[in-house]
């Protein structure tokens, strides 16, 4: 029975191999999109799911509300640890602090590693919360004494290649040329994606002066709730103690602070409270899942369209089968079986397409996504997917077949399998739906590209061309013998041929910044208090970037803070009438600082375009200057290499032990908008796939309709119709459907993209020309797809089509 079914199905698929190819290709693309999205979703939702305590372990984070704005911080006050250990319902409290290590040396300085991340300070209790498998060492004592360090297997293999894990014990590591450490344990890397990104674990030093005021995202606390403990009750206790210790500061500075508990499962989906660990936005994940679902639906629609179009060709087969006694169930099973066979072939092809995607477009997904692929659940997903696609794509055509009346079919009435016009109208509706979805994708792709181009190329409020950053080694800067070397290096850089200007200070566009609460007393007005960002610079940074000066002057040379230059937003925020009236006004801080405003500069962007420009104060701060900003004299990249070589030569004279590394301003800009670039790539790819799937179906239907109307075309040509008239007749029907799709999809696309653009404080305008352009793309694509078959039919010799008459 099965063998007979396979023989009949393969014979039918081979006889109609072009349609089979179109169906298999379309379904394979849709299945690939679903497969890729499944792996992505499984990776994201799999974060910390392998930890048996994931629902009981919570991170204590901090939420602020100030000046009507909310801010999130993944850290908590250092005094929180002692308090959390005494709270009812808390079984264990563990501190975790991040550290960035500039250099690591192994053994007797055999090897040197630079800029090492994923180093944390914690206690032995850390390994009670997280299920690391120990390869060497004792979990109860590995972090008992200062100078001990525990490594993950991957980090141990990096530092000591070819050495057995047991033999790594006792090996020496030197951090930042000062801290000598001894390996006291080696653990296997976690076999599931985790927010616990640590690869090296050091002993957490005791907190000598616990503080309730300061919060740093690098200082985090994890608590293990007791079985059955009420999370809200625990959070209320923590907040009560925290408020009692800081209420005077809260009232004085007019802001509110609360602590929230996030379980391990929730942490990964809280981007507002991000730290040095990966997070994702659930809304973005849902959008991507929706895109994959629509692509699969488009593929199924293709199959339905092509399958229903082929039914008249199978009319005699269906009629004979029913005459010989085949039941409706048998016919439906036969057709669903054929659909399942096509779907299985599509899955085989999609395996190659999915693999190709990860090779060619791996930058669009997390880099370690394939490291956590589990084939058993993936196999179950594919089996379920085959069943779902088979039912979605095969049910309606199968139902049409079961409704066939053998007497009418054998009389040659094959087109009466459905009520009058029903099948045609459904097919037209599905074509409209396909191109409506494709139209939404096209509009989305255009807007996302425009916004990305706007963010990367729009005026930031200062000149950024040909600017290079060089970071002064933080570890060496702290040593007395290197304390002022970067100032001497700066003076030497200014003398280099090809260097126009050089300055020390925070880059104007930088994701890391400091902030403080400032006060002012404008004449005749009440005291104004507001939070303001701070950038430390020398006197030459603002002129280097050519920031427009609206009033007063730039900063004068100085070793310490003595005056402020502020931006336009700060002038408005603190109640000054205009930039000129702000000059000479005093801005004060809680720590006793009180300095005059000596200059006002035009607003410029300090962060991404998704954030509004905030009040800003620029101030001298010799101790805070650690970034060299170097402006090339030439704007031509071809002239930069000699300058970079000169910089490297100077660097070696001042910091011979450190590698010379530089970053161009535009590279920083690319990094800031990395998520937007990834989203643009995904939308562009999805748009191309949606159009391809829609055109595959359109191509097949155009070919089928041209075949069915062969005699009509022959008669028209004999009666004098030209090639263009015949081709236009065939194309027109499809273009009408595409036009309806554009009319229906354009308002929806406009609303969706308008909502998406609200995520950015500064964005491109959404005008009607975008919709017109997207519609033109859809029309041209459909015309080219259908036009080929239409032209081919119009050029056919009418004698061949009318010979049988």
C-alpha positions in Angstrom: 0.0 0.0 0.0 2.7 2.5 1.0 4.9 1.4 -1.9 2.0 2.0 -4.3 1.3 5.4 -2.8 4.9 6.5 -3.1 5.1 5.3 -6.7 1.9 7.2 -7.7 3.0 10.3 -5.8 6.5 10.4 -7.3 5.1 9.8 -10.8 2.7 12.7 -10.4 5.4 15.0 -9.0 7.8 14.1 -11.8 5.2 14.6 -14.5 4.6 18.1 -13.1 8.3 18.7 -12.2 8.3 22.5 -12.8 5.4 23.0 -10.4 7.0 20.5 -8.0 10.2 22.6 -8.1 8.3 25.8 -7.5 6.5 24.2 -4.5 9.5 22.7 -3.0 11.6 25.8 -3.4 8.9 28.1 -2.0 8.2 25.8 1.0 11.9 25.3 1.6 12.4 29.1 1.9 9.5 29.4 4.3 10.6 26.4 6.4 14.2 27.8 6.5 12.9 31.1 7.9 10.9 29.1 10.6 13.9 26.9 11.3 16.3 29.8 11.8 13.8 31.6 14.0 13.2 28.4 16.1 17.0 28.2 16.7 17.1 31.9 17.6 14.1 31.7 19.9 15.3 28.5 21.5 18.7 30.2 22.2 17.1 33.3 23.7 14.5 31.4 25.8 17.1 28.9 26.8 19.1 31.5 28.8 19.8 30.0 32.3 17.0 27.4 31.7 19.5 24.7 32.5 20.0 25.9 36.0 17.7 23.9 38.4 17.4 26.9 40.7 16.6 29.5 37.9 13.2 30.3 39.3 14.5 30.9 42.8 17.7 32.8 42.0 17.0 36.6 41.7 19.2 39.6 40.9 18.6 42.7 42.9 18.5 45.6 40.5 17.8 49.3 41.0 15.2 51.6 39.3 15.3 55.4 39.5 12.7 58.0 38.7 14.0 61.6 38.3 12.6 64.6 36.4 9.8 62.4 35.1 12.2 59.9 33.6 12.9 56.3 34.6 16.3 54.8 34.6 17.4 51.2 35.2 20.7 49.9 36.8 21.5 46.2 37.1 23.6 47.0 40.2 22.7 47.5 43.9 24.3 49.4 46.8 27.3 47.7 48.4 25.5 47.7 51.8 22.8 45.5 50.2 24.7 42.3 50.8 24.6 42.4 54.6 20.9 43.4 54.5 19.9 40.7 52.0 21.4 38.0 54.2 19.1 39.0 57.1 15.9 39.4 55.1 13.2 36.8 55.8 12.7 34.5 52.8 16.3 34.8 51.6 18.3 31.6 51.8 21.6 32.9 50.4 23.1 36.2 49.1 26.1 36.3 46.7 28.0 39.3 45.4 29.3 39.4 41.9 31.6 42.3 40.7 32.9 42.8 37.2 36.5 43.6 36.5 38.2 44.5 33.2 41.8 43.3 33.1 44.2 45.1 30.7 46.9 42.5 30.7 47.3 38.9 31.9 50.7 37.2 31.9 51.2 33.5 32.5 53.9 31.7 34.4 57.2 33.4 34.1 55.9 36.0 31.6 55.7 33.3 28.9 52.6 34.8 27.3 50.8 38.0 27.4 47.1 38.6 26.8 45.6 42.1 26.5 42.1 43.5 27.4 40.7 40.4 29.1 37.0 40.5 29.9 34.6 38.3 31.8 36.6 38.5 35.0 34.4 38.6 38.2 34.9 38.8 41.9 32.7 36.6 44.0 32.6 34.0 46.9 32.5 30.2 47.1 28.7 30.5 47.5 28.6 31.5 43.8 29.2 27.9 42.8 26.3 26.8 45.0 23.9 28.8 42.8 25.2 28.0 39.4 25.7 24.4 38.2 29.4 24.4 37.1 31.0 21.0 36.8 34.4 20.9 38.6 37.3 19.5 36.6 39.9 20.3 39.3 39.8 21.9 42.7 37.3 22.0 45.6 34.2 24.1 45.3 34.0 24.8 49.0 37.5 26.3 49.3 38.6 27.4 45.8 37.9 31.1 46.6 38.7 31.1 50.3 42.0 33.1 50.2 43.1 36.3 48.4 45.3 35.4 45.4 43.2 32.4 44.3 41.6 32.2 40.9 39.2 29.7 39.3 39.1 29.4 35.6 36.6 27.9 33.2 37.9 25.2 30.9 37.9 27.5 27.8 39.9 30.1 29.6 42.3 27.6 31.0 42.9 26.1 27.5 43.5 29.7 26.3 46.1 30.4 28.9 47.7 27.0 29.1 47.2 25.2 25.7 47.8 21.5 25.7 47.9 21.2 29.6 45.6 18.8 31.3 43.0 20.5 33.6 44.4 18.8 36.7 47.9 20.1 35.9 46.6 23.7 35.5 46.1 23.7 39.3 48.8 25.8 41.0 49.8 27.6 37.8 50.4 31.4 38.1 48.7 34.3 36.5 49.6 38.0 36.8 46.9 40.6 36.3 47.8 44.1 35.2 51.5 43.4 36.0 50.8 43.7 39.7 48.3 41.0 41.1 49.9 37.5 41.2 47.3 34.8 41.3 47.3 31.0 41.7 44.8 28.7 39.9 42.8 27.0 42.6 40.1 25.4 40.5 38.9 24.7 36.9 35.2 24.3 36.0 33.6 23.2 32.8 31.9 25.9 30.7 28.1 25.9 31.1 26.4 23.8 28.4 23.5 26.2 28.1 23.4 30.0 27.3 23.7 32.0 30.5 23.7 35.5 31.8 26.6 34.4 34.0 29.4 35.2 31.5 32.3 34.9 33.9 35.3 33.0 32.7 37.7 33.9 35.6 36.6 34.0 39.2 38.6 36.0 41.9 38.1 36.3 45.6 35.6 39.1 46.5 37.3 41.5 48.9 35.4 42.4 52.1 33.5 45.7 51.9 35.1 48.0 54.4 32.7 50.9 54.1 29.2 49.6 53.0 27.4 52.3 51.1 23.7 52.8 50.5 24.0 55.8 48.1 26.1 54.8 45.2 25.0 52.2 42.6 27.3 50.7 40.0 26.2 48.2 37.4 29.4 46.4 37.9 28.4 45.5 41.5 25.6 43.0 41.4 23.9 40.8 44.0 22.1 37.5 43.6 19.8 36.1 46.2 18.4 32.6 46.5 14.8 32.6 47.8 13.7 30.0 50.2 11.2 27.4 49.0 7.8 29.0 48.9 9.1 32.5 49.7 7.0 35.4 48.4 9.2 37.5 46.1 7.1 40.7 46.5 7.4 40.4 50.3 11.2 40.0 50.1 11.4 43.0 47.7 9.3 45.1 50.1 11.6 44.3 53.0 14.7 45.2 51.0 13.2 48.5 49.8 12.1 49.4 53.4 15.7 49.1 54.7 17.1 50.8 51.7 14.7 53.8 52.0 15.4 54.2 55.7 19.1 54.5 55.0 18.8 57.0 52.1 15.6 58.9 52.6 17.4 62.2 53.4 19.3 62.1 50.1 16.1 61.1 48.2 14.2 64.1 49.7 17.1 66.5 49.2 17.8 65.5 45.6 14.1 64.9 44.7 14.3 61.5 43.1 12.9 58.1 43.9 14.7 54.8 44.0 13.4 51.3 44.3 15.0 47.8 44.1 13.4 45.1 41.9 14.0 41.4 41.8 14.5 39.7 38.5 14.7 35.9 38.3 17.4 34.3 36.1 14.7 33.7 33.5 13.6 37.3 33.5 17.1 38.9 33.6 17.8 38.2 30.0 14.6 40.0 28.9 15.2 43.2 30.9 17.3 45.4 28.5 16.6 48.5 30.7 18.7 46.8 33.4 21.5 45.6 31.2 25.1 45.2 32.5 28.0 43.2 31.3 25.8 40.3 30.2 23.7 39.7 27.1 20.0 40.9 27.1 17.3 40.9 24.4 14.1 42.7 23.9 11.0 40.4 23.8 9.2 42.8 21.5 11.9 42.5 18.9 11.9 38.7 19.4 8.1 38.6 18.8 8.5 40.8 15.6 11.1 38.3 14.3 8.9 35.4 15.1 6.0 37.1 13.3 8.2 37.7 10.2 9.2 34.0 10.1 5.5 33.0 10.5 4.4 35.3 7.6 7.2 33.9 5.4 6.0 30.3 6.1 2.4 31.4 5.5 3.3 32.9 2.1 5.0 29.6 1.1 1.9 27.7 2.1 -0.3 30.1 0.1 1.9 29.5 -2.9 1.3 25.8 -2.6 -2.5 26.3 -2.3 -2.6 28.5 -5.4 -0.5 26.2 -7.5 -2.2 23.0 -6.3 -5.7 24.4 -6.9 -4.6 25.6 -10.3 -3.5 22.0 -11.2 -6.8 20.3 -10.1 -8.4 20.6 -13.6 -5.4 18.8 -15.1 -6.0 15.9 -12.6 -9.8 15.9 -13.2 -9.9 12.6 -15.2 -7.7 10.8 -12.6 -10.0 12.0 -9.8 -13.1 11.0 -11.8 -11.8 7.5 -12.5 -10.7 7.0 -8.9 -14.1 8.0 -7.6 -15.9 5.8 -10.2 -13.8 2.8 -9.2 -14.8 3.3 -5.5 -12.3 5.6 -3.9 -13.8 7.3 -0.9 -13.4 11.0 0.0 -11.1 9.9 2.9 -8.9 7.9 0.5 -8.6 10.9 -2.0 -7.9 13.3 0.9 -5.2 11.0 2.3 -3.6 10.6 -1.1 -3.4 14.4 -1.6 -2.2 15.1 1.9 0.4 12.4 1.5 1.6 14.1 -1.7 1.8 17.4 0.2 3.7 15.7 3.0 6.2 14.3 0.5 6.7 17.7 -1.1 7.1 19.2 2.4 9.7 16.6 3.4 11.7 17.3 0.2 11.4 21.0 1.1 12.8 20.3 4.6 15.8 18.5 3.1 16.5 21.6 0.9 15.9 23.9 3.8 18.6 22.2 5.8 21.1 23.4 3.2 19.5 26.9 3.1 19.6 27.2 6.9 23.2 26.2 7.0 24.0 28.7 4.2 22.3 31.4 6.2 24.4 30.8 9.3 27.5 30.9 7.2 26.7 34.0 5.1 24.5 36.0 7.5 25.8 34.8 10.9 26.3 38.4 11.9 22.5 38.9 12.1 22.2 36.4 15.0 24.2 35.9 18.3 27.6 34.5 17.4 27.4 31.5 19.8 23.9 30.4 18.8 25.0 27.2 17.1 27.0 26.2 20.2 23.8 25.4 22.0 21.8 23.5 19.3 20.1 20.4 20.6 19.1 18.1 17.8 16.4 16.1 19.6 14.0 19.1 20.2 15.0 20.4 16.8 13.9 17.1 15.2 10.6 17.3 17.1 10.1 20.8 15.8 10.7 19.8 12.2 8.3 16.9 12.5 5.6 19.2 13.9 6.4 21.7 11.2 6.0 19.1 8.5 2.6 18.2 9.9 1.5 21.8 10.2 2.6 22.8 6.7 1.0 19.7 5.3 -2.4 20.6 6.9 -2.1 24.3 6.0 -1.0 23.8 2.4 -2.9 20.6 1.6 -6.2 20.7 3.3 -8.1 23.1 1.0 -6.9 21.6 -2.3 -7.6 18.1 -0.8 -11.1 19.2 0.1 -11.7 20.5 -3.4 -10.7 17.1 -4.8 -13.2 15.2 -2.5 -16.0 17.4 -3.7 -15.5 16.4 -7.3 -18.5 14.7 -9.0 -17.2 11.9 -11.3 -20.1 12.1 -13.8 -19.6 15.9 -14.4 -15.8 15.4 -14.6 -16.0 12.6 -17.2 -18.3 14.8 -19.2 -15.5 17.3 -19.4 -16.8 19.7 -16.8 -13.6 19.8 -14.8 -13.9 23.4 -13.9 -17.0 22.9 -11.8 -15.3 21.4 -8.7 -16.4 24.4 -6.6 -19.3 26.8 -6.6 -19.2 29.3 -9.4 -16.1 31.5 -9.2 -15.2 30.3 -5.7 -11.8 28.8 -6.5 -10.8 31.7 -8.7 -11.8 34.3 -6.1 -9.9 32.5 -3.4 -6.9 32.3 -5.6 -7.1 36.0 -6.3 -7.5 36.7 -2.6 -4.4 34.7 -1.7 -2.4 36.6 -4.4 -3.6 39.9 -2.9 -2.6 38.7 0.6 0.8 37.6 -0.5 1.7 40.9 -2.2 0.1 42.8 0.7 2.6 41.2 3.1 5.4 41.7 0.6 4.4 45.4 0.3 4.6 45.8 4.1 8.1 44.3 4.1 9.2 46.6 1.3 8.0 49.7 3.1 9.7 48.4 6.3 13.0 47.8 4.5 13.0 51.3 3.0 12.2 53.1 6.3 14.7 51.0 8.3 17.4 51.7 5.7 16.6 55.4 5.7 16.7 55.7 9.5 20.0 53.8 9.6 21.5 56.0 6.9 20.2 59.1 8.8 21.8 58.0 12.1 25.1 57.1 10.5 25.4 60.2 8.3 23.3 63.0 9.8 25.0 66.0 11.3 25.8 65.3 15.0 26.4 68.9 15.8 30.2 68.8 15.4 32.8 67.8 12.9 33.9 64.2 13.2 35.8 63.7 10.0 39.2 62.0 10.2 39.2 61.7 14.0 41.1 58.9 15.7 40.8 57.7 19.3 43.7 56.2 21.3 43.0 55.0 24.9 45.8 55.7 27.4 46.6 52.4 29.4 44.5 52.7 32.5 46.8 50.4 34.6 50.0 52.3 33.7 48.2 55.7 34.1 47.7 54.9 37.8 51.4 54.3 38.4 53.4 57.3 39.6 56.1 57.0 36.9 53.4 57.1 34.2 51.1 59.7 35.8 51.9 62.6 33.3 53.3 60.7 30.3 50.1 61.0 28.3 50.3 64.8 28.5 53.8 64.7 27.2 52.7 62.2 24.5 49.9 64.6 23.5 52.4 67.5 22.9 54.6 65.2 20.8 51.5 64.1 18.8 50.7 67.7 18.0 54.1 68.1 16.3 53.6 65.1 14.0 53.3 65.8 10.3 49.7 65.1 9.2 48.2 65.9 12.6 46.0 69.0 12.5 44.9 69.0 16.2 45.1 66.7 19.2 43.3 66.8 22.6 42.6 64.8 25.7 39.0 64.2 26.9 35.9 62.1 26.6 34.8 61.6 23.0 31.8 63.8 22.3 29.7 60.7 21.2 30.3 58.1 23.8 27.9 55.6 25.5 29.7 55.8 28.9 29.2 59.0 30.8 29.0 60.5 34.3 26.2 62.5 35.8 25.5 64.6 38.8 22.7 66.8 40.3 23.3 70.5 39.7 21.6 73.6 41.3 21.1 77.1 40.0 19.5 80.3 41.3 18.4 82.4 38.3 17.7 86.0 39.2 14.1 86.5 40.3 13.3 82.8 40.0 13.2 79.8 42.4 16.1 77.5 42.8 16.3 75.0 39.9 17.6 71.5 40.4 18.3 69.0 37.6 20.4 66.1 36.7 23.1 66.9 34.2 25.7 64.8 32.2 29.4 65.6 32.7 32.2 65.3 30.2 35.8 65.9 31.2 38.0 67.6 28.6 41.0 69.7 28.1 40.8 73.2 26.6 41.4 72.0 23.1 38.7 69.3 22.7 35.8 71.5 21.7 37.8 73.5 19.1 39.0 70.2 17.7 35.5 69.1 17.0 34.5 72.6 15.9 31.5 72.7 18.3 29.7 76.0 17.6 30.1 78.5 20.4 26.9 80.5 21.1 28.1 82.7 23.9 31.2 83.3 26.0 34.3 81.2 25.4 35.7 77.7 25.5 37.4 76.3 28.6 40.8 77.7 29.6 43.8 75.5 30.6 43.6 74.2 34.1 44.4 71.1 36.2 41.1 71.0 38.1 37.5 72.0 37.7 37.0 75.8 38.0 34.4 76.6 35.3 31.7 75.1 33.1 30.8 75.2 29.5 27.2 74.0 29.0 25.0 73.2 26.0 21.7 74.9 24.9 19.5 72.3 26.6 21.2 73.1 29.9 20.5 76.8 29.5 16.8 76.1 29.0 16.6 73.5 31.7 18.0 75.8 34.4 15.7 78.6 33.5 18.1 81.1 31.8 16.5 83.3 29.2 19.2 82.9 26.5 22.8 81.7 26.2 24.2 85.2 26.9 22.2 85.5 30.2 23.6 82.2 31.3 27.2 83.5 31.4 28.5 84.1 34.9 25.7 82.1 36.5 26.8 79.7 39.2 26.1 75.9 39.0 26.4 74.1 42.3 26.6 70.4 43.3 25.9 68.6 46.6 29.6 67.9 47.1 30.3 71.6 47.5 31.4 72.4 44.0 30.2 75.8 42.7 31.6 77.2 39.4 30.5 79.8 36.9 29.3 79.2 33.4 31.8 80.7 31.0 30.5 79.4 27.7 27.5 78.0 25.9 27.8 75.7 22.9 25.2 74.5 20.5 23.5 71.2 21.2 25.2 68.1 19.8 24.4 64.4 20.0 26.2 62.6 22.9 24.4 59.3 22.4 22.3 57.5 19.8 19.5 59.1 18.0 17.0 57.1 20.1 17.8 59.4 23.0 17.0 63.1 23.4 19.8 65.5 23.9 20.3 66.0 27.7 21.7 68.9 29.7 25.5 68.8 29.6 28.4 70.4 31.4 31.9 70.2 30.0 34.6 70.7 32.7 38.4 70.5 33.1 39.5 67.4 34.9 43.2 66.5 34.6 42.8 63.2 36.5 39.9 62.1 34.4 41.6 62.5 30.9 42.5 59.2 29.4 41.4 59.3 25.7 43.5 60.9 23.0 41.4 62.6 20.3 43.6 63.1 17.1 42.3 65.0 14.1 44.1 64.3 10.8 45.1 67.2 8.6 43.9 65.4 5.5 40.4 64.1 4.9 41.8 61.5 2.4 42.2 58.0 3.8 45.2 57.4 1.6 47.1 60.1 3.6 46.5 58.6 7.0 48.8 55.6 7.0 52.0 57.6 7.5 50.4 59.5 10.3 49.3 56.2 12.0 52.8 54.8 11.6 54.2 58.0 13.3 51.7 57.6 16.1 52.7 54.0 16.7 56.4 55.0 16.8 55.7 57.6 19.4 53.5 55.2 21.4 56.3 52.7 21.6 58.6 55.4 23.1 56.1 56.1 25.9 54.4 52.8 26.4 56.8 50.1 25.1 55.0 47.3 27.0 51.5 48.1 25.5 50.2 47.4 22.0 49.2 50.4 20.0 45.5 50.4 19.2 43.4 53.1 17.6 39.7 53.5 16.6 38.3 55.9 14.1 35.3 57.9 15.1 33.1 56.3 12.4 33.9 52.8 13.7 32.5 54.0 17.1 29.4 55.2 15.4 29.0 51.8 13.6 29.3 50.0 17.0 26.7 52.2 18.6 24.2 51.3 15.9 25.1 47.7 15.7 21.5 46.6 16.7 20.0 48.8 14.1 22.3 47.4 11.4 21.4 43.9 12.4 17.7 44.7 12.2 18.1 46.4 8.8 19.9 43.3 7.6 17.1 41.0 8.8 14.3 43.2 7.3 16.1 43.4 4.0 16.6 39.7 3.9 13.0 39.0 4.9 11.8 41.5 2.2 13.8 39.7 -0.5 12.5 36.3 0.6 8.9 37.5 0.7 9.2 38.9 -2.8 10.9 35.7 -4.0 8.2 33.5 -2.6 5.4 35.7 -4.0 7.0 35.8 -7.4 7.5 32.0 -7.5 3.8 31.5 -7.0 3.0 34.3 -9.5 5.3 32.8 -12.0 3.7 29.4 -11.7 0.2 30.8 -11.9 1.1 33.0 -14.9 2.5 29.9 -16.7 -0.6 27.9 -15.9 -3.1 30.7 -17.0 -1.1 31.1 -20.2 -1.4 27.4 -20.9 -5.2 27.3 -20.2 -5.8 30.3 -22.5 -3.7 29.0 -25.3 -6.6 28.6 -27.7 -8.0 32.0 -26.7 -4.7 33.6 -27.5 -4.5 31.7 -30.8 -7.9 33.0 -31.8 -7.1 36.6 -30.8 -3.9 36.5 -32.8 -5.7 35.1 -35.9 -8.2 37.9 -35.6 -5.4 40.5 -35.7 -4.4 41.0 -32.1 -0.7 42.1 -31.7 1.9 40.6 -29.4 1.8 43.6 -27.1 -2.0 43.5 -26.8 -2.0 39.8 -26.0 0.8 40.2 -23.4 -1.0 43.2 -21.8 -4.2 41.1 -21.5 -2.4 38.4 -19.6 -0.4 40.8 -17.4 -3.3 43.1 -16.6 -5.3 40.7 -14.5 -2.3 40.1 -12.2 -1.4 43.8 -11.9 -4.9 44.6 -10.8 -4.5 42.1 -8.0 -1.1 43.6 -7.1 -2.6 47.1 -7.2 -5.3 46.0 -4.7 -2.6 44.5 -2.5 -0.7 47.8 -2.5 -3.8 49.8 -1.7 -4.7 47.5 1.3 -1.1 47.2 2.6 0.1 50.8 2.4 -2.0 52.2 5.3 -1.0 49.3 7.5 2.7 49.7 6.6 2.4 53.4 7.3 1.0 52.9 10.8 3.5 50.2 11.7 6.5 52.1 10.6 5.2 55.3 12.2 5.0 53.4 15.5 8.5 52.0 15.0 10.0 55.4 14.4 8.7 56.6 17.8 11.5 54.5 19.3 13.9 57.3 18.1 13.9 60.8 19.5 15.3 61.9 16.1 14.1 60.1 13.0 13.5 60.5 9.3 10.1 61.8 8.1 7.6 59.3 6.9 6.1 60.6 3.7 3.9 59.3 0.9 6.8 58.9 -1.5 8.0 55.9 0.5 4.7 54.2 -0.1 4.8 55.1 -3.8 8.3 53.8 -4.2 7.5 50.6 -2.4 4.5 50.1 -4.6 6.6 50.7 -7.7 9.0 48.0 -6.6 6.1 45.5 -6.2 4.6 46.5 -9.6 7.9 46.2 -11.4 8.7 42.9 -9.8 5.2 41.4 -10.6 5.4 42.7 -14.2 8.8 41.1 -14.8 7.6 37.9 -13.2 4.4 37.6 -15.2 5.7 39.4 -18.3 8.1 36.7 -19.3 5.4 34.0 -19.4 2.9 36.5 -21.0 5.4 37.4 -23.8 6.2 33.8 -24.4 2.5 32.9 -24.8 1.9 35.9 -27.0 4.8 35.0 -29.4 3.6 31.4 -29.8 2.5 30.3 -33.2 -1.4 30.3 -33.2 -1.4 27.4 -35.8 0.0 25.1 -33.1 -2.7 25.9 -30.6 -5.6 25.7 -33.1 -4.6 22.7 -35.0 -6.8 20.3 -33.0 -9.8 22.5 -34.0 
